[in-house]
Amino acid sequence: MKRRKDIEVMTYPHWRVNKTMRCITIRQPWATLIALGEKRFETRSWRTPYRGELAIHAGKKLDRASCAREPVRSVLAQHGLTADDLPLGAIIATCILSECTETLEVMAESDWPGGHESVFGDYTPGRFAWKLAEVVALKHPIAAQGRLGFWEYPVLEEEI
């Protein structure tokens, strides 16, 4: 697994030693865009009442077509990355899941959330935008098997 300096430079994650961390698996390049602070919302077809610490797990699948399209290609390039550099099958960042907002027709008409963000997710009416705050990229991605939905990962002292 390749690790780029851009992803390794961040410091202490939100975890505390000897606990489990709630995780969500996200396909690449979207997981890396979150870790880089370029993608602030994760869009899903389901609402979650959960608020709190969340680890971002990069799934084992890479959407190469999305990596080649603008603005994803340019944003990755600004960080010195290409599709071949993206970590797969690893926890790469932590964050705080702070909000879950249903996407509505009025939001689409007002160009919410705007900028690149609107291309980095599916904001069609009836979906849910999870706001990811205080994102911290891990210095060293942690290899882990992902799952559907939320899942727990036991945090070990040597991993942070």
VEXVEX-771576 format. One line per field, with one value per atom (N, C-alpha, C): residue number from 1; residue in three letters; atom name; x, y, z. Coordinates in Angstrom, 2 decimals, padded with zeros to 5 digits. Layout:
BEGIN
num <- NUM,...;
residu <- Ala,...;
atome <- CA,...;
east <- X,...;
north <- Y,...;
up <- Z,...;
***
This chain:
BEGIN
num <- 1,1,1,2,2,2,3,3,3,4,4,4,5,5,5,6,6,6,7,7,7,8,8,8,9,9,9,10,10,10,11,11,11,12,12,12,13,13,13,14,14,14,15,15,15,16,16,16,17,17,17,18,18,18,19,19,19,20,20,20,21,21,21,22,22,22,23,23,23,24,24,24,25,25,25,26,26,26,27,27,27,28,28,28,29,29,29,30,30,30,31,31,31,32,32,32,33,33,33,34,34,34,35,35,35,36,36,36,37,37,37,38,38,38,39,39,39,40,40,40,41,41,41,42,42,42,43,43,43,44,44,44,45,45,45,46,46,46,47,47,47,48,48,48,49,49,49,50,50,50,51,51,51,52,52,52,53,53,53,54,54,54,55,55,55,56,56,56,57,57,57,58,58,58,59,59,59,60,60,60,61,61,61,62,62,62,63,63,63,64,64,64,65,65,65,66,66,66,67,67,67,68,68,68,69,69,69,70,70,70,71,71,71,72,72,72,73,73,73,74,74,74,75,75,75,76,76,76,77,77,77,78,78,78,79,79,79,80,80,80,81,81,81,82,82,82,83,83,83,84,84,84,85,85,85,86,86,86,87,87,87,88,88,88,89,89,89,90,90,90,91,91,91,92,92,92,93,93,93,94,94,94,95,95,95,96,96,96,97,97,97,98,98,98,99,99,99,100,100,100,101,101,101,102,102,102,103,103,103,104,104,104,105,105,105,106,106,106,107,107,107,108,108,108,109,109,109,110,110,110,111,111,111,112,112,112,113,113,113,114,114,114,115,115,115,116,116,116,117,117,117,118,118,118,119,119,119,120,120,120,121,121,121,122,122,122,123,123,123,124,124,124,125,125,125,126,126,126,127,127,127,128,128,128,129,129,129,130,130,130,131,131,131,132,132,132,133,133,133,134,134,134,135,135,135,136,136,136,137,137,137,138,138,138,139,139,139,140,140,140,141,141,141,142,142,142,143,143,143,144,144,144,145,145,145,146,146,146,147,147,147,148,148,148,149,149,149,150,150,150,151,151,151,152,152,152,153,153,153,154,154,154,155,155,155,156,156,156,157,157,157,158,158,158,159,159,159,160,160,160;
residu <- Met,Met,Met,Lys,Lys,Lys,Arg,Arg,Arg,Arg,Arg,Arg,Lys,Lys,Lys,Asp,Asp,Asp,Ile,Ile,Ile,Glu,Glu,Glu,Val,Val,Val,Met,Met,Met,Thr,Thr,Thr,Tyr,Tyr,Tyr,Pro,Pro,Pro,His,His,His,Trp,Trp,Trp,Arg,Arg,Arg,Val,Val,Val,Asn,Asn,Asn,Lys,Lys,Lys,Thr,Thr,Thr,Met,Met,Met,Arg,Arg,Arg,Cys,Cys,Cys,Ile,Ile,Ile,Thr,Thr,Thr,Ile,Ile,Ile,Arg,Arg,Arg,Gln,Gln,Gln,Pro,Pro,Pro,Trp,Trp,Trp,Ala,Ala,Ala,Thr,Thr,Thr,Leu,Leu,Leu,Ile,Ile,Ile,Ala,Ala,Ala,Leu,Leu,Leu,Gly,Gly,Gly,Glu,Glu,Glu,Lys,Lys,Lys,Arg,Arg,Arg,Phe,Phe,Phe,Glu,Glu,Glu,Thr,Thr,Thr,Arg,Arg,Arg,Ser,Ser,Ser,Trp,Trp,Trp,Arg,Arg,Arg,Thr,Thr,Thr,Pro,Pro,Pro,Tyr,Tyr,Tyr,Arg,Arg,Arg,Gly,Gly,Gly,Glu,Glu,Glu,Leu,Leu,Leu,Ala,Ala,Ala,Ile,Ile,Ile,His,His,His,Ala,Ala,Ala,Gly,Gly,Gly,Lys,Lys,Lys,Lys,Lys,Lys,Leu,Leu,Leu,Asp,Asp,Asp,Arg,Arg,Arg,Ala,Ala,Ala,Ser,Ser,Ser,Cys,Cys,Cys,Ala,Ala,Ala,Arg,Arg,Arg,Glu,Glu,Glu,Pro,Pro,Pro,Val,Val,Val,Arg,Arg,Arg,Ser,Ser,Ser,Val,Val,Val,Leu,Leu,Leu,Ala,Ala,Ala,Gln,Gln,Gln,His,His,His,Gly,Gly,Gly,Leu,Leu,Leu,Thr,Thr,Thr,Ala,Ala,Ala,Asp,Asp,Asp,Asp,Asp,Asp,Leu,Leu,Leu,Pro,Pro,Pro,Leu,Leu,Leu,Gly,Gly,Gly,Ala,Ala,Ala,Ile,Ile,Ile,Ile,Ile,Ile,Ala,Ala,Ala,Thr,Thr,Thr,Cys,Cys,Cys,Ile,Ile,Ile,Leu,Leu,Leu,Ser,Ser,Ser,Glu,Glu,Glu,Cys,Cys,Cys,Thr,Thr,Thr,Glu,Glu,Glu,Thr,Thr,Thr,Leu,Leu,Leu,Glu,Glu,Glu,Val,Val,Val,Met,Met,Met,Ala,Ala,Ala,Glu,Glu,Glu,Ser,Ser,Ser,Asp,Asp,Asp,Trp,Trp,Trp,Pro,Pro,Pro,Gly,Gly,Gly,Gly,Gly,Gly,His,His,His,Glu,Glu,Glu,Ser,Ser,Ser,Val,Val,Val,Phe,Phe,Phe,Gly,Gly,Gly,Asp,Asp,Asp,Tyr,Tyr,Tyr,Thr,Thr,Thr,Pro,Pro,Pro,Gly,Gly,Gly,Arg,Arg,Arg,Phe,Phe,Phe,Ala,Ala,Ala,Trp,Trp,Trp,Lys,Lys,Lys,Leu,Leu,Leu,Ala,Ala,Ala,Glu,Glu,Glu,Val,Val,Val,Val,Val,Val,Ala,Ala,Ala,Leu,Leu,Leu,Lys,Lys,Lys,His,His,His,Pro,Pro,Pro,Ile,Ile,Ile,Ala,Ala,Ala,Ala,Ala,Ala,Gln,Gln,Gln,Gly,Gly,Gly,Arg,Arg,Arg,Leu,Leu,Leu,Gly,Gly,Gly,Phe,Phe,Phe,Trp,Trp,Trp,Glu,Glu,Glu,Tyr,Tyr,Tyr,Pro,Pro,Pro,Val,Val,Val,Leu,Leu,Leu,Glu,Glu,Glu,Glu,Glu,Glu,Glu,Glu,Glu,Ile,Ile,Ile;
atome <- N,CA,C,N,CA,C,N,CA,C,N,CA,C,N,CA,C,N,CA,C,N,CA,C,N,CA,C,N,CA,C,N,CA,C,N,CA,C,N,CA,C,N,CA,C,N,CA,C,N,CA,C,N,CA,C,N,CA,C,N,CA,C,N,CA,C,N,CA,C,N,CA,C,N,CA,C,N,CA,C,N,CA,C,N,CA,C,N,CA,C,N,CA,C,N,CA,C,N,CA,C,N,CA,C,N,CA,C,N,CA,C,N,CA,C,N,CA,C,N,CA,C,N,CA,C,N,CA,C,N,CA,C,N,CA,C,N,CA,C,N,CA,C,N,CA,C,N,CA,C,N,CA,C,N,CA,C,N,CA,C,N,CA,C,N,CA,C,N,CA,C,N,CA,C,N,CA,C,N,CA,C,N,CA,C,N,CA,C,N,CA,C,N,CA,C,N,CA,C,N,CA,C,N,CA,C,N,CA,C,N,CA,C,N,CA,C,N,CA,C,N,CA,C,N,CA,C,N,CA,C,N,CA,C,N,CA,C,N,CA,C,N,CA,C,N,CA,C,N,CA,C,N,CA,C,N,CA,C,N,CA,C,N,CA,C,N,CA,C,N,CA,C,N,CA,C,N,CA,C,N,CA,C,N,CA,C,N,CA,C,N,CA,C,N,CA,C,N,CA,C,N,CA,C,N,CA,C,N,CA,C,N,CA,C,N,CA,C,N,CA,C,N,CA,C,N,CA,C,N,CA,C,N,CA,C,N,CA,C,N,CA,C,N,CA,C,N,CA,C,N,CA,C,N,CA,C,N,CA,C,N,CA,C,N,CA,C,N,CA,C,N,CA,C,N,CA,C,N,CA,C,N,CA,C,N,CA,C,N,CA,C,N,CA,C,N,CA,C,N,CA,C,N,CA,C,N,CA,C,N,CA,C,N,CA,C,N,CA,C,N,CA,C,N,CA,C,N,CA,C,N,CA,C,N,CA,C,N,CA,C,N,CA,C,N,CA,C,N,CA,C,N,CA,C,N,CA,C,N,CA,C,N,CA,C,N,CA,C,N,CA,C,N,CA,C,N,CA,C,N,CA,C,N,CA,C,N,CA,C,N,CA,C,N,CA,C,N,CA,C,N,CA,C,N,CA,C,N,CA,C,N,CA,C,N,CA,C,N,CA,C,N,CA,C,N,CA,C,N,CA,C,N,CA,C,N,CA,C,N,CA,C,N,CA,C,N,CA,C,N,CA,C,N,CA,C,N,CA,C;
east <- 000.85,000.00,000.90,000.64,001.43,000.87,001.76,001.34,002.07,001.33,001.91,002.15,003.15,003.43,002.21,001.42,000.25,-000.71,-000.80,-001.73,-001.09,000.24,000.92,001.19,001.07,001.54,000.61,-000.63,-001.55,-001.18,-001.71,-001.32,-002.42,-002.43,-003.25,-004.72,-005.21,-006.62,-007.53,-008.82,-009.83,-009.91,-009.21,-009.33,-008.66,-009.14,-008.46,-008.00,-006.95,-006.37,-007.34,-007.28,-008.03,-009.54,-010.05,-011.48,-011.76,-013.01,-013.33,-013.72,-013.53,-013.86,-014.93,-015.97,-017.01,-016.42,-016.63,-016.06,-017.14,-016.82,-017.65,-016.71,-017.03,-016.22,-016.74,-015.80,-016.11,-015.17,-015.72,-014.94,-013.97,-012.85,-011.90,-012.37,-012.19,-011.34,-012.02,-013.29,-014.06,-013.46,-012.95,-012.35,-011.13,-010.29,-009.10,-009.50,-010.51,-010.97,-011.44,-012.05,-012.43,-011.17,-010.22,-008.99,-008.21,-008.27,-007.56,-008.31,-009.54,-010.34,-011.05,-011.06,-011.69,-013.17,-013.57,-014.97,-015.46,-016.44,-016.93,-018.20,-018.86,-020.10,-019.99,-020.52,-020.69,-022.18,-022.57,-023.99,-024.36,-025.49,-025.98,-027.47,-027.98,-029.41,-030.17,-029.46,-030.09,-029.66,-030.61,-030.40,-029.72,-028.92,-028.35,-028.58,-028.97,-029.09,-027.74,-026.73,-025.43,-024.73,-024.15,-023.28,-022.07,-020.89,-019.69,-018.52,-017.53,-016.30,-016.58,-015.89,-016.07,-014.74,-014.38,-013.17,-013.58,-012.78,-013.00,-012.13,-012.78,-012.10,-012.19,-011.04,-011.01,-011.25,-012.32,-012.64,-011.59,-011.75,-010.80,-011.08,-012.22,-012.56,-012.21,-011.68,-011.28,-012.10,-012.74,-013.52,-012.57,-011.89,-010.90,-011.54,-012.76,-013.43,-013.63,-014.03,-014.21,-012.88,-011.82,-010.49,-010.03,-010.47,-010.05,-010.90,-012.06,-012.97,-012.65,-012.96,-012.84,-014.08,-013.95,-012.76,-011.92,-012.33,-011.60,-010.14,-009.86,-008.48,-007.63,-008.14,-007.39,-007.19,-008.20,-008.08,-007.05,-007.08,-006.05,-004.67,-004.56,-003.27,-002.72,-003.60,-003.14,-002.43,-002.76,-002.14,-001.06,-000.69,000.36,-000.08,-001.37,-001.89,-002.52,-002.47,-003.21,-003.97,-004.77,-005.53,-004.61,-003.42,-002.48,-001.91,-002.05,-001.49,-002.47,-003.74,-004.76,-004.72,-004.71,-004.69,-006.02,-005.94,-007.13,-007.16,-008.35,-008.49,-007.84,-008.00,-007.35,-008.13,-008.02,-008.57,-007.57,-008.06,-007.13,-007.36,-008.48,-008.76,-009.79,-009.87,-010.94,-011.64,-012.85,-013.60,-014.70,-015.48,-016.68,-017.87,-018.77,-020.01,-020.92,-021.12,-021.79,-023.23,-023.61,-024.98,-025.38,-026.68,-027.24,-028.44,-028.34,-029.36,-029.98,-031.30,-031.97,-031.85,-031.47,-031.37,-032.77,-033.08,-034.41,-034.32,-035.42,-035.48,-034.98,-035.35,-034.95,-033.43,-032.77,-031.31,-030.67,-031.21,-030.68,-030.85,-031.98,-032.24,-031.34,-030.89,-030.05,-028.55,-028.20,-026.81,-026.13,-026.88,-026.28,-025.69,-024.55,-023.65,-022.67,-022.68,-021.86,-020.45,-019.80,-018.41,-018.21,-017.01,-016.68,-017.53,-017.93,-018.68,-019.91,-020.58,-021.79,-021.50,-020.26,-019.86,-019.33,-018.91,-018.30,-019.32,-020.61,-021.63,-022.90,-023.85,-025.14,-026.16,-026.47,-027.36,-028.78,-029.17,-030.54,-031.52,-032.70,-033.68,-034.00,-034.13,-034.44,-033.22,-032.02,-030.79,-030.39,-029.29,-028.87,-027.40,-027.12,-025.75,-025.25,-024.19,-023.58,-022.44,-022.49,-021.41,-020.28,-019.08,-017.89,-016.99,-016.87,-016.09,-014.79,-013.86,-012.60,-011.90,-011.78,-011.14,-009.64,-009.12,-007.69,-007.22,-006.32,-005.75,-004.75,-004.75,-003.80,-002.40,-001.40,-000.02,000.26,-000.30,-000.10,-001.45,-001.94,-003.21,-003.16,-004.29,-004.39,-005.16,-004.49,-005.14,-006.29,-007.45,-008.63,-009.61,-010.39,-011.44,-012.68,-013.18,-014.36,-015.65,-016.74,-018.06,-019.09,-020.29,-021.39,-021.91,-022.39,-022.93,-021.83,-022.24,-021.25,-020.68,-019.41,-018.78,-017.74,-017.33,-016.41,-015.01,-014.01,-012.62,-011.96,-011.32,-010.64,-009.34,-009.20,-008.03,-006.97,-005.76,-004.64,-003.66,-003.01,-002.11,-001.04,-000.49,000.59,000.10,-001.20,-001.73,-001.94,-001.81,-002.02,-000.76;
north <- -001.17,000.00,001.24,002.14,003.37,004.41,005.17,006.28,007.52,008.59,009.84,010.74,011.62,012.57,013.40,013.79,014.63,013.96,012.65,011.93,011.63,011.54,011.14,012.28,013.51,014.60,014.99,014.58,014.97,014.29,014.84,014.33,013.53,013.51,012.66,012.59,011.36,011.21,011.40,011.31,011.51,010.36,009.28,008.09,008.28,007.53,007.36,005.90,005.63,004.29,003.30,002.05,000.93,001.13,001.46,001.54,001.10,001.01,000.70,002.00,002.00,003.17,002.78,003.59,003.37,003.78,002.94,003.16,003.11,003.70,003.60,003.39,002.44,002.17,003.02,003.68,004.56,004.20,004.09,003.75,004.89,004.53,005.53,006.06,007.32,008.33,009.13,008.85,009.67,009.65,008.49,008.41,009.33,009.34,010.21,011.68,012.00,013.39,013.87,012.98,013.32,013.52,012.58,012.67,013.94,014.40,015.62,016.90,016.76,017.93,018.56,017.88,018.41,018.05,016.99,016.53,016.59,017.45,017.66,016.90,016.36,015.62,014.24,013.25,011.92,011.75,011.40,011.24,009.76,009.48,008.10,008.06,006.86,006.69,006.55,006.51,006.30,007.35,007.67,008.62,007.90,008.62,008.07,009.02,008.46,009.30,009.48,008.71,008.74,010.08,010.61,011.78,011.45,011.75,011.49,011.06,010.46,010.05,008.99,009.12,008.19,008.04,006.81,006.56,006.35,006.87,006.73,005.59,004.55,003.38,003.43,003.39,003.33,001.89,001.67,000.32,-000.22,-001.47,-002.11,-001.81,-001.15,-000.83,000.63,000.81,002.13,002.46,003.61,004.08,004.88,004.18,004.82,005.85,005.58,006.53,007.87,007.85,009.09,009.80,009.03,009.63,010.37,009.94,010.54,011.75,011.91,013.02,014.25,015.41,016.67,016.85,017.45,018.06,017.11,015.83,014.89,014.79,014.62,014.49,015.67,016.88,018.09,018.24,017.93,018.05,017.05,015.82,014.85,015.33,015.85,016.33,017.48,018.35,019.45,018.91,017.69,017.06,016.05,016.06,015.17,013.73,013.50,012.14,011.80,010.51,009.95,008.75,008.14,006.95,005.86,005.73,004.68,004.90,006.10,006.42,006.22,005.98,005.96,004.66,004.76,003.55,002.81,001.49,000.64,-000.31,-000.60,-001.56,-001.10,000.20,000.73,001.90,002.06,003.23,004.35,005.48,006.53,007.86,008.01,009.29,009.09,010.08,010.14,011.48,011.55,012.79,012.75,013.79,013.85,013.93,012.98,013.05,013.98,015.19,016.22,016.50,016.18,016.44,015.41,015.22,014.40,015.15,015.62,016.46,015.78,015.73,015.17,016.17,015.66,016.54,016.75,017.99,018.36,019.05,019.11,019.78,021.22,021.93,023.33,023.47,022.46,022.51,022.40,021.51,021.34,022.62,023.28,024.53,025.67,025.63,026.70,026.40,025.31,024.90,024.55,024.01,023.54,022.17,021.81,022.55,023.44,023.44,024.35,023.85,024.51,024.20,022.76,022.26,020.88,019.91,020.32,019.43,018.85,019.64,019.16,018.05,017.96,016.91,015.69,015.88,014.81,013.93,014.13,013.30,013.28,012.46,012.36,013.12,014.34,015.21,015.24,014.17,014.13,014.12,014.71,014.77,013.39,013.34,012.09,011.36,011.85,011.25,012.02,011.63,012.24,012.64,013.87,014.40,014.40,013.63,013.56,014.56,015.51,016.49,015.89,015.91,015.36,016.52,016.72,017.84,017.33,018.25,017.95,016.72,016.67,015.52,015.54,014.38,014.21,012.99,013.20,012.07,011.33,010.02,009.24,009.32,009.34,009.31,008.01,006.92,005.59,004.90,004.70,003.98,002.62,002.20,000.94,-000.06,-001.12,-002.15,-002.75,-002.82,-003.38,-003.84,-004.85,-005.36,-004.50,-003.91,-003.06,-003.86,-003.18,-003.80,-002.79,-003.26,-002.37,-001.72,-000.49,000.21,000.56,000.91,001.20,-000.11,-000.08,-001.23,-000.75,-001.62,-001.24,-001.80,-000.99,-001.41,-001.22,-002.28,-002.11,-001.34,-000.22,000.64,000.14,-000.07,-000.50,000.65,000.72,001.85,002.02,000.94,001.05,001.57,001.63,002.10,003.61,004.29,005.74,006.51;
up <- 000.00,000.00,000.00,-000.91,-001.00,-000.05,000.57,001.42,000.96,000.73,000.28,001.48,001.38,002.47,002.80,001.79,002.04,003.02,002.96,003.82,005.17,005.22,006.44,007.42,007.02,007.86,009.00,008.97,010.03,011.34,012.43,013.75,014.42,015.73,016.58,016.16,015.95,015.58,016.79,016.57,017.60,018.60,018.33,019.18,020.52,021.47,022.74,022.78,023.52,023.56,024.21,023.74,024.29,024.23,023.09,022.86,021.44,021.11,019.72,019.02,017.73,016.93,015.93,015.84,014.83,013.48,012.48,011.15,010.08,008.95,007.75,006.57,005.71,004.53,003.37,002.71,001.58,000.43,-000.74,-001.93,-002.26,-002.85,-003.34,-004.69,-005.02,-004.40,-003.29,-003.01,-002.07,-000.67,-000.23,001.11,001.22,000.22,000.24,000.17,-000.62,-000.68,000.70,001.47,002.85,003.69,003.61,004.42,004.11,002.87,002.47,002.84,003.33,003.68,002.50,001.37,000.15,000.06,000.72,000.72,002.16,002.43,003.80,004.12,003.11,003.30,002.66,003.32,002.74,002.51,001.28,001.00,000.98,001.60,001.71,001.42,001.20,000.97,002.28,003.39,004.69,005.71,006.58,007.66,008.83,009.58,010.80,011.97,013.12,014.31,015.00,014.56,015.22,015.02,016.09,016.05,016.92,016.44,017.23,016.37,017.02,016.37,015.31,014.18,013.08,012.34,012.05,011.26,009.81,008.91,007.47,006.95,006.47,005.93,004.40,003.75,002.28,001.87,001.13,000.68,-000.29,-000.65,-001.56,-003.03,-003.29,-004.67,-004.98,-006.17,-006.64,-007.88,-007.87,-009.02,-009.92,-010.81,-011.69,-012.62,-013.05,-013.95,-013.24,-011.96,-011.20,-011.00,-010.78,-010.60,-011.85,-013.00,-014.26,-014.65,-014.02,-014.35,-013.51,-014.09,-013.35,-012.49,-011.32,-010.75,-009.89,-009.81,-008.95,-009.35,-010.65,-011.12,-010.69,-010.88,-010.53,-009.03,-008.26,-006.80,-006.28,-006.76,-006.36,-006.78,-007.99,-008.51,-007.67,-007.15,-006.28,-005.04,-004.66,-003.49,-003.90,-005.19,-005.68,-005.81,-005.99,-006.03,-007.37,-007.71,-008.83,-008.29,-009.12,-008.71,-008.17,-008.74,-008.32,-006.92,-006.37,-005.05,-003.90,-004.21,-003.17,-002.36,-001.03,-000.21,-000.31,-000.29,-000.37,000.83,001.33,002.42,003.72,004.05,005.25,005.84,007.14,007.82,007.58,007.02,006.61,007.32,008.03,008.69,009.80,010.66,011.65,011.51,012.04,011.98,013.03,013.04,013.87,012.91,013.01,012.26,013.04,012.53,013.32,012.92,011.68,011.22,010.19,010.06,009.00,008.46,007.22,006.63,005.42,005.39,004.21,003.07,001.90,000.74,000.17,-000.11,-000.58,-001.93,-002.62,-003.93,-003.85,-002.78,-002.62,-002.52,-001.94,-001.83,-003.22,-004.04,-005.39,-006.20,-006.01,-006.73,-006.28,-005.03,-004.50,-004.63,-005.34,-005.53,-004.21,-003.26,-002.01,-002.24,-001.79,-000.92,-001.66,-002.97,-003.76,-004.04,-004.97,-005.31,-005.75,-005.53,-005.86,-005.06,-003.87,-002.98,-003.67,-004.48,-005.13,-006.15,-006.63,-007.56,-006.79,-005.55,-004.77,-004.04,-004.29,-003.65,-004.48,-004.08,-004.74,-003.89,-004.31,-003.54,-004.11,-004.78,-005.29,-004.12,-004.30,-003.21,-002.64,-001.31,-000.62,-000.09,-000.40,000.15,001.40,002.03,003.28,003.19,003.60,003.61,005.04,005.29,006.61,006.65,007.57,007.69,008.51,007.93,008.57,008.99,010.29,010.83,011.46,011.67,012.37,011.81,010.50,009.84,010.12,010.49,010.74,009.96,009.00,008.26,009.15,009.09,009.88,009.28,010.14,009.66,008.92,009.45,008.87,008.75,007.53,007.38,008.07,008.59,009.32,008.45,008.03,007.21,007.99,007.35,007.99,006.94,007.29,006.41,006.61,005.55,005.64,005.67,005.95,005.99,005.50,005.27,004.94,006.21,006.11,007.27,008.26,009.48,010.53,011.05,011.45,012.06,013.05,013.95,015.03,014.77,015.09,014.98,016.34,016.90,018.20,018.04,018.72,018.63,019.60,019.09,019.91,020.05,021.19,021.49,020.42,019.91,018.93,017.57,017.37,016.09,016.04,017.18,017.15,017.47;
***
